[in-house]
Amino acid sequence: MESIEQRLVELETKLAYQDDTVLALNDVIARQQGQLDQLENTVKHLVERVQRLAVQAEASDPAVQEIPPHY
């Protein structure tokens, strides 16, 4: 039969490992959030650039604005 002190030590050990795991997971989540923020910013800039290029293409080439005869 285990003593209460031995069981308490085992529980404290498990708790310490769980605390370490929670801290490690928190670090991973924080790093991933930073990466997501950076990717969202990159996508936003790419969308804006594509939109500007589309406007420039339409303005510089009137054929782009024409609808083909089969439509």
N, C-alpha and C positions, 0 to 999 in steps of 0.2 A: 504494500500500500504506500502510495506516494505521500510525502509530507506536504502540508500546506505551504511551507516555505519553498519547497522544490517546485510545486505547481505555480506559485507566484513568480518564481524566477523564469520558468518557461513562458508564462504569459507576458512578462515584461520583455523577454527576448523577442517573442513574436511581434509584440507591439513596436519594438525598436525597428525590426525589419520592415514592418508595414509603414512606419513613418518614413524610412529611407525610400521605400518604393513610391510613396505618395509625392515626396519631394522630387524624385527623379522624373516621375510622370508630369508633374507640374512644370519642370524645366523643359520637357519635350513639348508640351502644349504651348508654352510661351514662345518657344523658338518657332514652332509651326505657325502660330498666329502672326509672327513677324514675317514669315515667308508668304503667308496668304495676303497680308497687307501689301507686300511688295509686288506680288503677282497681280493683284487687283489694280494697283497703280499702273503697272506696265500695260495691262490689257486696256485700261482706260485711255492711256496715251496712244496705243496702237489704233483703237477705234477712232479716236479723234483724227489721227493722221490719215487713216483710210478715208474717212469722210471728207477731209480737206482735198485729198488727191482725187476723189470722185468728182467733187465740185470743179476742181481745176480741169479735169479731163472733159467734163461736159462743156465747160466754158471755152476750151481751146479747140474742140473738135465737134462741129455741128452734126456730123454723121452719127455721133453717139446718141444724139437726141432723136434722130429719126426712127420711126417704127418700120421694121421690114414689111414689105408688101404682103407677106403671107399671114400677117396678124390681122 
